[in-house]
Amino acid sequence: MADALVFHFDDETEGRIRDLWKRLGEAGIPGAGDRPRVTLAVAGSIPPPARKALRSELELLSIPDLWLHTLGTLPGDERMLLLGAVVDTELLAVHSAVHDVLAGKVKNPSAYYFPGAWIPCCVLAEDLDTDQLAAAFSTLLPPEPVRAAVRKISIVDTGTGDAETLLTTR
């Protein structure tokens, strides 16, 4: 169980990602999760003082829309299909600011989400075998770019799914 700091999207974006999940499901590949998101940070625990500091910092930042554009996967044994975000200076600035706030305030941070290692993406399918991964790519190629408007930034308990909203935009 861990806490994840995530971007949640507007209804249109969520609908487009759910449509991709549906297409995968029709091909026999289960979609990932219960709500589309991009994860900025994960830690064993993000305690209340860190949450308060994050909330204060997020209120000062301009949160950009994301372009989810690249169909891909990550290296390693955990095979997943993802829709990667175009990385630009605005997105990196928000990510860096978040990690500056979290530094030294959280327990067991995940290095996969640190600046320089982070791959901003929305997971479309997880725990795939090689055949499922190939079928998933075939099902969704070529991907249509999705302009993802961030509407909420929340901390999600990865074990229970409970979420605490830190910021609602627009």
C-alpha positions as CSV (number, residue, x, y, z in Angstrom):
1,M,0.0,0.0,0.0
2,A,1.3,3.5,-0.9
3,D,0.1,7.0,-1.5
4,A,0.2,8.4,-5.1
5,L,0.0,12.0,-6.1
6,V,-2.0,12.0,-9.3
7,F,-3.5,14.2,-12.0
8,H,-7.2,13.5,-12.7
9,F,-8.8,14.8,-15.9
10,D,-11.9,16.5,-17.2
11,D,-14.9,14.4,-18.3
12,E,-14.1,14.5,-22.0
13,T,-10.5,13.2,-21.4
14,E,-11.8,10.5,-19.0
15,G,-14.3,9.5,-21.6
16,R,-11.7,9.2,-24.3
17,I,-9.4,7.0,-22.1
18,R,-12.4,4.8,-21.1
19,D,-13.1,4.4,-24.8
20,L,-9.6,3.1,-25.2
21,W,-10.1,0.7,-22.3
22,K,-13.4,-0.5,-23.9
23,R,-11.6,-1.2,-27.2
24,L,-9.0,-3.2,-25.3
25,G,-11.7,-5.1,-23.5
26,E,-13.4,-5.9,-26.7
27,A,-10.0,-7.5,-27.8
28,G,-9.9,-9.5,-24.6
29,I,-7.5,-7.2,-22.8
30,P,-8.7,-5.7,-19.5
31,G,-8.2,-2.0,-19.1
32,A,-6.3,-0.6,-16.2
33,G,-7.7,0.9,-13.0
34,D,-11.0,2.6,-12.2
35,R,-10.1,6.2,-13.2
36,P,-7.6,7.5,-15.8
37,R,-4.7,9.4,-14.3
38,V,-1.1,10.4,-14.6
39,T,1.0,9.8,-11.4
40,L,3.5,12.4,-10.4
41,A,4.9,10.8,-7.2
42,V,4.5,7.7,-5.1
43,A,5.6,7.1,-1.5
44,G,4.8,4.6,1.2
45,S,3.2,7.5,3.0
46,I,2.5,11.2,2.3
47,P,1.8,12.5,5.8
48,P,-0.5,15.5,6.6
49,P,2.2,18.1,6.8
50,A,3.5,17.2,3.4
51,R,-0.1,17.3,2.0
52,K,-0.6,20.8,3.5
53,A,2.7,21.9,1.9
54,L,1.7,20.4,-1.5
55,R,-1.7,22.1,-1.4
56,S,0.0,25.5,-0.8
57,E,2.5,24.9,-3.6
58,L,0.0,23.6,-6.1
59,E,-2.2,26.7,-5.6
60,L,0.7,28.9,-6.8
61,L,1.5,26.8,-9.9
62,S,0.0,27.0,-13.4
63,I,-1.1,23.4,-14.2
64,P,-0.8,22.7,-17.9
65,D,-2.9,20.5,-20.0
66,L,-1.2,17.4,-21.1
67,W,-1.0,15.9,-24.6
68,L,-1.3,12.1,-24.3
69,H,0.2,11.1,-27.5
70,T,2.6,8.1,-27.4
71,L,1.5,4.5,-27.2
72,G,4.2,2.6,-25.4
73,T,5.4,0.4,-22.7
74,L,8.0,0.6,-19.9
75,P,11.2,-1.5,-19.6
76,G,11.2,-4.4,-17.1
77,D,9.2,-7.4,-16.2
78,E,5.9,-5.7,-15.5
79,R,4.4,-5.4,-19.0
80,M,1.9,-2.6,-19.4
81,L,0.5,-0.5,-22.2
82,L,0.5,3.2,-21.6
83,L,-0.3,6.5,-23.3
84,G,2.7,8.8,-22.7
85,A,2.5,12.5,-22.3
86,V,4.5,14.9,-24.3
87,V,7.1,16.3,-21.9
88,D,7.4,20.1,-22.0
89,T,9.0,22.7,-19.7
90,E,5.7,23.5,-18.0
91,L,5.0,19.9,-17.1
92,L,8.6,19.4,-15.8
93,A,8.3,22.6,-13.7
94,V,5.2,21.4,-12.0
95,H,6.8,17.9,-11.4
96,S,10.0,19.4,-10.1
97,A,8.1,21.8,-7.7
98,V,6.1,18.8,-6.4
99,H,9.2,16.8,-5.6
100,D,10.9,19.8,-4.0
101,V,8.0,20.0,-1.6
102,L,8.0,16.2,-0.9
103,A,11.8,15.9,-0.4
104,G,12.5,14.8,3.2
105,K,8.8,14.9,4.1
106,V,7.6,11.4,2.9
107,K,8.4,7.8,3.8
108,N,9.8,5.4,1.2
109,P,9.5,7.6,-2.0
110,S,9.6,5.6,-5.3
111,A,12.6,6.5,-7.4
112,Y,10.6,5.7,-10.6
113,Y,8.8,9.1,-10.1
114,F,11.8,11.3,-9.3
115,P,12.8,14.1,-11.6
116,G,15.0,12.7,-14.4
117,A,13.5,9.2,-14.1
118,W,9.7,10.0,-14.3
119,I,7.8,8.9,-17.5
120,P,4.5,10.8,-17.4
121,C,1.8,8.5,-18.7
122,C,-1.7,7.1,-18.3
123,V,-1.7,3.4,-17.9
124,L,-4.1,1.6,-20.4
125,A,-3.5,-2.0,-19.4
126,E,-1.3,-3.8,-16.9
127,D,0.1,-7.3,-16.2
128,L,0.1,-8.3,-19.8
129,D,1.9,-11.3,-21.3
130,T,3.8,-10.9,-24.5
131,D,0.8,-11.9,-26.7
132,Q,-1.6,-9.6,-24.9
133,L,0.9,-6.7,-25.2
134,A,1.2,-7.3,-29.0
135,A,-2.6,-7.5,-29.3
136,A,-3.1,-4.3,-27.3
137,F,-0.7,-2.4,-29.6
138,S,-2.5,-3.7,-32.7
139,T,-5.9,-2.8,-31.2
140,L,-4.9,0.9,-30.5
141,L,-2.5,1.7,-33.3
142,P,-2.3,4.4,-34.5
143,P,-3.2,6.4,-31.3
144,E,-5.2,9.6,-31.6
145,P,-3.6,12.4,-29.5
146,V,-5.7,13.2,-26.4
147,R,-5.6,16.7,-25.0
148,A,-5.9,16.0,-21.3
149,A,-7.2,18.9,-19.1
150,V,-6.2,18.4,-15.5
151,R,-9.2,19.1,-13.3
152,K,-8.0,17.7,-9.9
153,I,-4.7,16.8,-8.2
154,S,-5.2,14.2,-5.6
155,I,-3.5,11.8,-3.3
156,V,-4.8,8.3,-3.8
157,D,-4.3,5.4,-1.4
158,T,-3.2,2.7,-3.9
159,G,-4.5,0.0,-1.6
160,T,-8.0,1.3,-0.9
161,G,-8.5,3.7,-3.8
162,D,-9.5,6.5,-1.4
163,A,-8.6,9.9,-2.6
164,E,-8.0,13.3,-1.0
165,T,-8.2,16.2,-3.5
166,L,-5.5,18.8,-3.0
167,L,-6.5,21.1,-5.8
168,T,-9.3,21.5,-8.2
169,T,-8.5,23.6,-11.4
170,R,-10.7,25.7,-13.6
